[in-house]
Amino acid sequence: MYTVVFKNNQHSLKTIPGIRPGTSLLELALSQDIDLTSLCGGNGTCKCCIVNIEQGGEFIAPPTLEFTTSPGEPVFACQSLLSGNSSGTIVVNIDIAQI
């Protein structure tokens, strides 16, 4: 089980413990009323749900679409699934999504 911390620049918005593998960051954000835009409903076509993984990127499965990014670059929340049977903390900065 994972703990996911959503933040906006330097301010923590919400810390969510007990998250199971297979959950997308977009799905989690929306279930917690965190404002993250997704015009395509999580299909990876609108490119609106861009976030930065600041910590715990090793707990995120590789993106499923061809337009992937390099480590440390922004990712699509809808294509970022928690993976493995590990536990840890993932820190997600959603500020880039508001640009």
LOSE-157624 format. One record per atom (N, C-alpha, C): x, y, z; residue in three letters. Coordinates in steps of 0.1 Angstrom, whole numbers, padded with zeros to 4 digits, always signed. Example, Ala and Ser with C-alpha at 12.3 -4.5 7.8 and 13.67 -1.06 7.14 Angstrom:
2
+0132-0057+0078ALA/+0123-0045+0078ALA/+0132-0033+0078ALA/+0128-0022+0071SER/+0137-0011+0071SER/+0129+0000+0079SER/
***
This chain:
99
+0008-0012+0000MET/+0000+0000+0000MET/+0009+0012+0000MET/+0004+0023-0006TYR/+0012+0035-0008TYR/+0005+0047-0001TYR/+0013+0057+0002THR/+0008+0070+0006THR/+0011+0079-0005THR/+0001+0087-0010VAL/+0003+0097-0020VAL/+0001+0110-0015VAL/+0010+0119-0017VAL/+0009+0133-0012VAL/+0008+0142-0025VAL/-0004+0149-0026PHE/-0006+0158-0037PHE/-0002+0172-0031PHE/+0006+0180-0039LYS/+0009+0193-0035LYS/+0008+0203-0047LYS/+0008+0215-0043ASN/+0008+0226-0053ASN/+0019+0235-0050ASN/+0030+0234-0057ASN/+0043+0240-0054ASN/+0047+0236-0040ASN/+0049+0245-0031GLN/+0054+0241-0018GLN/+0043+0237-0008GLN/+0031+0238-0011HIS/+0020+0236-0002HIS/+0014+0222-0004HIS/+0013+0214+0007SER/+0007+0201+0006SER/-0008+0203+0006SER/-0015+0197-0004LEU/-0029+0198-0005LEU/-0036+0187+0003LEU/-0031+0174+0001LYS/-0038+0163+0007LYS/-0028+0151+0007LYS/-0028+0144+0019THR/-0020+0132+0020THR/-0030+0120+0021THR/-0029+0110+0012ILE/-0038+0099+0012ILE/-0031+0086+0014ILE/-0033+0080+0026PRO/-0026+0067+0028PRO/-0035+0055+0023PRO/-0028+0044+0023GLY/-0036+0031+0020GLY/-0040+0029+0006GLY/-0033+0034-0004ILE/-0036+0033-0018ILE/-0030+0021-0024ILE/-0039+0013-0031ARG/-0035+0000-0037ARG/-0028+0002-0051ARG/-0019-0007-0054PRO/-0014-0007-0068PRO/-0025-0008-0078PRO/-0022-0002-0090GLY/-0032-0003-0101GLY/-0041+0010-0102GLY/-0040+0018-0091THR/-0047+0031-0091THR/-0039+0042-0099THR/-0046+0049-0108SER/-0039+0060-0115SER/-0039+0072-0106SER/-0029+0081-0109LEU/-0029+0093-0101LEU/-0041+0102-0104LEU/-0045+0102-0116LEU/-0057+0110-0120LEU/-0070+0105-0113LEU/-0072+0092-0113GLU/-0083+0085-0106GLU/-0083+0089-0091GLU/-0071+0088-0085LEU/-0070+0091-0071LEU/-0073+0106-0068LEU/-0067+0115-0076ALA/-0069+0129-0074ALA/-0084+0133-0075ALA/-0091+0128-0085LEU/-0105+0131-0087LEU/-0113+0125-0076LEU/-0110+0113-0071SER/-0117+0107-0060SER/-0116+0115-0047SER/-0105+0123-0046GLN/-0103+0131-0034GLN/-0106+0146-0036GLN/-0113+0149-0047ASP/-0117+0163-0050ASP/-0105+0172-0052ASP/-0095+0167-0057ILE/-0083+0175-0061ILE/-0085+0179-0075ILE/-0084+0192-0078ASP/-0087+0198-0091ASP/-0076+0195-0101ASP/-0078+0185-0109LEU/-0069+0181-0119LEU/-0077+0179-0132LEU/-0074+0187-0142THR/-0082+0187-0154THR/-0080+0174-0163THR/-0090+0169-0168SER/-0089+0158-0177SER/-0102+0158-0187SER/-0100+0164-0198LEU/-0111+0165-0208LEU/-0114+0152-0215LEU/-0105+0143-0215CYS/-0107+0130-0223CYS/-0112+0119-0214CYS/-0113+0122-0201GLY/-0118+0111-0192GLY/-0107+0101-0188GLY/-0095+0105-0189GLY/-0084+0096-0185GLY/-0079+0087-0196GLY/-0081+0090-0209ASN/-0077+0082-0220ASN/-0063+0086-0225ASN/-0057+0097-0220GLY/-0044+0101-0224GLY/-0044+0108-0237GLY/-0055+0114-0242THR/-0055+0121-0255THR/-0056+0136-0254THR/-0060+0141-0243CYS/-0062+0156-0242CYS/-0049+0162-0236CYS/-0040+0155-0230LYS/-0028+0159-0224LYS/-0029+0171-0214LYS/-0040+0170-0207CYS/-0043+0181-0197CYS/-0038+0177-0183CYS/-0037+0165-0180CYS/-0035+0161-0166CYS/-0020+0159-0163CYS/-0012+0169-0167ILE/+0003+0168-0165ILE/+0006+0171-0151ILE/+0015+0163-0145VAL/+0020+0165-0131VAL/+0035+0162-0131VAL/+0041+0165-0120ASN/+0055+0162-0117ASN/+0055+0152-0105ASN/+0062+0141-0107ILE/+0065+0131-0096ILE/+0077+0136-0089ILE/+0076+0142-0077GLU/+0088+0147-0070GLU/+0095+0136-0062GLU/+0088+0126-0058GLN/+0093+0115-0050GLN/+0086+0103-0053GLN/+0092+0091-0053GLY/+0085+0078-0054GLY/+0082+0074-0068GLY/+0089+0080-0078GLY/+0087+0077-0092GLY/+0090+0062-0095GLY/+0098+0055-0086GLU/+0100+0041-0088GLU/+0088+0033-0085GLU/+0078+0038-0079PHE/+0065+0031-0076PHE/+0055+0033-0087PHE/+0058+0040-0097ILE/+0049+0043-0108ILE/+0052+0034-0120ILE/+0042+0027-0126ALA/+0045+0019-0137ALA/+0048+0027-0150ALA/+0056+0022-0159PRO/+0059+0029-0171PRO/+0046+0034-0178PRO/+0046+0045-0184PRO/+0034+0050-0192PRO/+0030+0040-0202PRO/+0017+0040-0205THR/+0012+0030-0215THR/+0011+0036-0229THR/+0013+0049-0230LEU/+0012+0055-0243LEU/+0025+0058-0249LEU/+0026+0060-0262GLU/+0038+0062-0269GLU/+0045+0076-0265GLU/+0037+0086-0262PHE/+0043+0099-0259PHE/+0048+0099-0244PHE/+0058+0092-0241THR/+0064+0091-0228THR/+0074+0102-0226THR/+0078+0104-0213THR/+0088+0114-0210THR/+0099+0107-0203THR/+0110+0114-0202SER/+0122+0109-0194SER/+0120+0111-0179SER/+0127+0103-0171PRO/+0126+0105-0157PRO/+0128+0120-0153PRO/+0120+0125-0144GLY/+0121+0138-0139GLY/+0113+0148-0147GLY/+0108+0144-0159GLU/+0100+0153-0167GLU/+0085+0151-0163GLU/+0077+0160-0167PRO/+0062+0159-0164PRO/+0056+0146-0170PRO/+0046+0140-0163VAL/+0040+0128-0168VAL/+0025+0131-0168VAL/+0017+0123-0175PHE/+0003+0123-0175PHE/-0003+0115-0163PHE/-0011+0122-0155ALA/-0016+0115-0143ALA/-0025+0103-0147ALA/-0032+0104-0158CYS/-0041+0093-0162CYS/-0033+0081-0166CYS/-0020+0082-0170GLN/-0012+0071-0175GLN/-0002+0067-0164GLN/-0003+0073-0152SER/+0007+0070-0141SER/+0000+0061-0131SER/+0002+0048-0132LEU/-0004+0039-0123LEU/+0006+0034-0112LEU/+0001+0033-0100LEU/+0009+0028-0089LEU/+0011+0013-0092LEU/+0024+0008-0090SER/+0027-0005-0094SER/+0034-0013-0083SER/+0034-0026-0085GLY/+0042-0035-0076GLY/+0034-0038-0063GLY/+0041-0046-0055ASN/+0035-0050-0042ASN/+0044-0044-0031ASN/+0048-0032-0034SER/+0057-0025-0024SER/+0049-0016-0016SER/+0056-0008-0008SER/+0050+0003-0001SER/+0059+0015-0001SER/+0054+0027+0000GLY/+0062+0039+0000GLY/+0054+0051-0002GLY/+0060+0062-0004THR/+0054+0075-0005THR/+0057+0081-0018THR/+0046+0086-0025ILE/+0048+0092-0038ILE/+0043+0107-0036ILE/+0052+0116-0040VAL/+0048+0131-0039VAL/+0046+0136-0053VAL/+0034+0141-0055VAL/+0029+0146-0068VAL/+0027+0161-0068VAL/+0034+0168-0076ASN/+0031+0183-0077ASN/+0022+0185-0089ASN/+0010+0190-0086ILE/+0000+0193-0096ILE/+0001+0207-0102ILE/+0009+0215-0097ASP/+0010+0229-0101ASP/+0012+0231-0116ASP/+0020+0222-0122ILE/+0023+0223-0136ILE/+0010+0221-0144ILE/+0000+0214-0139ALA/-0012+0211-0146ALA/-0021+0224-0147ALA/-0018+0234-0139GLN/-0026+0246-0139GLN/-0021+0257-0149GLN/-0010+0254-0156ILE/-0004+0263-0165ILE/-0013+0266-0177ILE/
***
